[in-house]
Amino acid sequence: MPKRSSKDTNVIAANVVGQATDEAKIVKNPAAVALGRLGGKKGGRARANKLTPARRKEIAQRAARARWGR
């Protein structure tokens, strides 16, 4: 049996059309990429610092219950 591709059929179709029409790849704006990365790097840590110990404990307990499924 042939192996199935992990790519979505829409992605494959878009690649075929792009190659057939010689469309250039979309280039991201480096300034926007840097700005998004900056926010992403500090976002989780800033949120964690803002939480109270009681709220942090509550979040951890809910996560543990979800993992272990009481």
N, C-alpha and C positions, 0 to 999 in steps of 0.2 A: 504494500500500500504506500502511495507517495506521501511524503511529509507535507503537512500543511504549513503555509506561510503564516507567520505571526502578524503580518501587516494587514491592515484593513483593506478591503477591496477598493474603497474610495481613494485611499492613499496610493495604491497601485495604479488605479486609473489616472489619477492626477499626474503621477510620474510619467506614465506612458504619453499622455497628452503633452506634458512639458518637454519631453525629449523629442517628440514628433514636430513640435512647433519651434524648437530651439529657444524656448523662453529662458531668460536669465533667472538665476536663483534670487529670491527676495533677500536683500541685505538689510539687516537690522541696524538701526541708528545706534552707534556705539555709546553716545551720551545717555540715551534712554536705557540701554542695557546696564551701564554702570550705575545709574540712579536706582534701577530696580534691584540690582544686586546689593547696593548699599542699604536699602530699606529691609531687604530680606535677611541680611546678615545680622542686623541689630534688632529685628522685630521680636523674635522669640525671647531673647535675653531681656529686653526692655519690659515685655509683658510679665515675665517671671519675677523680675525685681519689683514690679508694681503690686503683685499679689500678696495678700496677707498669708501668714502661715496656716491659718484655719481654712482659707479658701484653697490653698495649694493642697492641703490634706484631703479636702472634699473631692477635688479633681482627681487626685491619685486613687482614692477609694473607688470612685465611679469607674475609673479606667481598669482597676483590678477586678471589679465585679464584671465588667464587660468581657475581660479576657478569660476569666475563670468560669463565667456563666453559672451563677448560684442556682 
